[in-house]
């Protein structure tokens, strides 16, 4: 099984970059059994909408994970409840819209998805570690012991992400970090067969600060006053990972970090 994952797709430039990059990635690395993206920053940097969801599905995206910004546009709440291809972090209260884990199917293959959010430097939330235990048990009960499981761990602290990688080693196919918008160079296979990277990076404009234009964000650092962020419109690039999973064991065979500049994007 081959999985392609895009780090946080940020702003409209991120959506354009994804649309530009997917045909090139299919040509050079495909075919992919599943394409997954993190969508929490897709709508003007914060949140998600029904319209953008439809755009991503039309591009051939099979599933979408998210994080703390998924709640920033309340119009998406109905979508979270009605469509099983979009996920919010599982360790939010059950009363919140949507679901945090489930199984997606395509062309006879099945993949478990688990979306978690960290606790360090983020708003108070249930333990992602204990939540992972419960969710994996439910995924195994439905899909079997060899079901491949992809985990998007949306967290700030590298230490917390690495701890999750070791905690789930051998129990899931991959633990891929998101949220910081800066791709790390620590991709590896843990001893028991789980692929790991601390952050998959960001698909969007990289000539700025975490996808935000330099000009719009600097006043906040200099004066400490509120300011309106605007997305960076240059330096467009796809950031993500490709993971190969053994169909018999559900464990990872390889993880490849991808940085693809969108030089031809107009």
C-alpha positions in Angstrom: 0.0 0.0 0.0 1.3 3.4 -0.9 0.0 6.5 1.0 0.6 10.1 0.1 0.1 12.7 2.8 0.3 16.5 2.5 1.1 18.6 5.5 -1.2 21.5 6.4 -2.7 22.9 3.2 -2.6 26.7 4.0 -4.5 29.5 2.4 -5.7 29.7 -1.2 -2.1 29.4 -2.4 -1.9 26.1 -0.6 -5.0 24.8 -2.4 -3.6 26.0 -5.8 -0.3 24.3 -5.0 -2.0 21.0 -4.1 -3.9 21.1 -7.4 -0.7 21.8 -9.3 1.4 19.2 -7.5 -0.8 16.1 -7.4 -0.6 15.3 -11.1 3.2 15.6 -10.9 3.4 13.5 -7.7 1.2 10.8 -9.4 3.5 10.8 -12.4 6.7 10.5 -10.4 5.7 8.5 -7.3 2.2 7.0 -8.1 0.0 5.3 -8.2 -1.2 6.0 -4.7 -3.7 3.8 -2.9 -4.7 6.7 -0.6 -4.1 10.5 -0.7 -4.6 12.2 2.7 -4.2 15.9 3.5 -4.4 18.1 6.6 -7.1 20.7 5.8 -7.4 22.8 8.9 -5.8 25.9 7.4 -7.3 25.7 4.0 -9.9 28.5 4.3 -8.0 31.8 4.5 -5.5 30.3 6.9 -7.9 29.1 9.5 -10.7 26.6 9.2 -12.4 24.7 6.5 -15.6 25.0 4.3 -17.9 22.8 2.4 -16.9 24.4 -0.9 -13.2 23.7 -0.3 -14.0 20.2 0.8 -15.6 19.6 -2.6 -12.5 21.0 -4.3 -10.3 18.6 -2.5 -12.5 15.6 -3.3 -12.5 16.6 -7.0 -8.7 16.5 -6.9 -8.8 12.9 -5.8 -8.2 13.4 -2.1 -9.4 10.3 -0.1 -9.4 11.7 3.4 -8.8 14.9 5.3 -7.4 15.3 8.8 -7.3 18.5 10.8 -6.4 20.1 14.2 -7.2 23.0 16.5 -8.2 25.4 13.7 -10.9 23.0 12.3 -13.4 24.8 14.7 -12.6 28.3 13.4 -15.5 28.3 10.8 -18.6 26.9 12.3 -20.2 26.2 8.9 -18.0 23.1 8.7 -19.7 21.5 11.7 -22.4 20.0 9.6 -19.8 18.6 7.2 -17.9 17.0 10.1 -21.1 15.2 11.2 -22.2 14.1 7.7 -19.1 13.0 5.8 -16.8 10.2 6.9 -13.9 11.5 4.8 -13.0 14.4 7.1 -11.7 14.0 10.6 -11.2 16.2 13.7 -8.9 15.3 16.6 -10.3 12.3 18.4 -9.4 13.6 21.9 -11.9 16.4 21.8 -15.1 15.7 23.8 -17.6 13.3 22.2 -20.1 16.2 22.2 -18.1 18.0 19.5 -19.1 17.6 15.9 -17.5 14.9 13.8 -15.3 11.9 14.5 -11.6 11.4 15.1 -11.0 8.0 13.7 -12.5 5.6 11.2 -11.8 3.3 8.2 -11.7 4.5 4.6 -11.9 2.2 1.6 -10.8 2.5 -2.0 -10.5 -0.1 -4.7 -10.8 -3.0 -2.2 -8.2 -1.7 0.2 -8.9 -0.4 3.7 -7.0 2.2 5.8 -7.6 3.2 9.4 -7.3 7.0 10.1 -6.6 8.4 13.5 -6.4 12.2 14.1 -5.0 13.3 17.5 -4.1 16.7 19.0 -1.3 17.4 21.4 -1.5 18.9 24.9 1.8 20.8 25.1 1.5 24.6 24.2 -2.1 24.0 23.0 -5.5 24.5 24.6 -6.5 21.9 27.3 -7.7 18.7 25.8 -8.0 15.0 26.7 -4.8 12.9 26.7 -3.9 11.9 23.1 -2.1 8.9 24.4 -5.0 7.3 26.3 -7.3 8.4 23.5 -5.1 6.6 21.0 -5.4 3.4 23.0 -9.1 3.5 22.8 -9.3 4.4 19.1 -6.8 1.8 18.0 -8.7 -0.9 19.9 -11.9 0.1 18.1 -10.2 0.2 14.7 -8.7 -3.2 15.2 -12.1 -4.6 16.3 -13.6 -3.4 13.0 -10.7 -3.9 10.6 -8.6 -6.7 12.0 -5.1 -6.8 13.6 -3.3 -6.2 10.3 -5.4 -3.1 9.3 -3.0 -0.3 8.3 -3.5 2.7 10.5 -2.3 6.2 9.6 -2.0 8.7 12.5 -1.9 12.5 12.1 -0.7 13.9 15.4 -1.4 17.6 15.3 0.9 18.9 18.0 3.3 21.8 18.8 6.1 20.1 20.8 8.6 17.8 19.0 9.1 15.9 22.3 5.4 15.1 22.5 5.4 14.0 18.9 8.4 11.7 19.4 6.8 10.3 22.5 3.7 9.4 20.5 5.8 7.7 17.8 7.5 5.5 20.4 4.2 4.9 22.2 2.5 3.6 19.1 5.5 1.9 17.5 4.4 -1.5 16.2 0.7 -0.7 16.7 0.1 1.6 13.7 1.6 2.1 10.2 2.7 5.7 10.6 2.7 8.6 13.1 3.0 11.8 11.1 3.2 15.2 12.9 1.5 18.3 11.7 0.8 21.9 13.0 4.2 23.7 12.9 4.2 24.2 9.1 8.0 23.5 9.1 9.0 20.2 7.6 11.5 18.2 9.8 14.3 16.0 8.5 13.8 13.2 11.0 11.8 10.7 9.0 12.5 7.1 10.0 11.1 3.7 10.7 10.9 3.0 14.4 12.2 -0.4 15.7 8.8 -2.2 15.6 7.8 -1.0 12.2 6.0 2.4 12.5 7.0 5.2 10.1 7.5 8.6 11.8 8.3 12.2 11.0 7.9 15.1 13.5 6.3 17.4 11.0 5.3 16.9 7.4 5.5 20.6 6.7 3.1 22.9 4.8 1.7 23.0 1.3 1.4 26.7 0.5 3.6 29.8 0.2 6.9 29.4 1.9 8.3 33.0 1.4 6.9 34.2 4.7 6.5 33.0 8.3 4.6 29.7 8.6 2.6 30.6 5.5 1.9 34.1 6.6 3.4 37.1 4.7 6.4 38.6 6.4 4.9 42.1 6.2 1.6 41.2 8.0 3.1 39.2 10.9 6.1 41.3 11.9 4.2 44.1 13.7 3.0 41.4 16.2 6.6 40.5 17.0 7.8 44.1 17.2 4.9 45.9 18.9 2.9 43.0 20.4 -0.3 44.5 19.1 -3.0 42.6 17.2 -2.6 42.5 13.5 -4.4 41.0 10.5 -2.5 38.0 9.0 -2.3 37.6 5.2 -1.1 34.5 3.4 2.3 34.4 1.7 1.7 34.3 -2.0 5.2 33.3 -3.1 7.5 30.4 -2.7 4.7 27.9 -3.3 5.7 24.3 -2.6 4.2 20.9 -1.6 5.4 19.4 1.6 4.5 15.9 2.7 5.5 12.3 2.9 5.0 9.1 1.0 4.7 5.9 3.0 4.8 2.3 1.8 3.0 -0.2 4.0 3.3 -4.0 3.9 -0.2 -5.3 3.1 0.2 -8.4 5.2 1.5 -6.9 8.4 0.1 -3.3 8.2 3.6 -2.0 9.2 5.7 0.5 7.3 8.4 -0.5 4.8 9.6 3.0 4.0 8.9 6.7 4.4 10.0 9.3 1.9 10.0 13.1 2.7 8.8 15.2 -0.2 9.5 18.9 -1.0 8.1 19.9 -4.4 8.4 23.5 -5.4 5.5 24.6 -7.5 7.7 26.6 -10.0 5.1 26.4 -12.8 2.2 27.6 -10.7 0.6 30.7 -12.1 
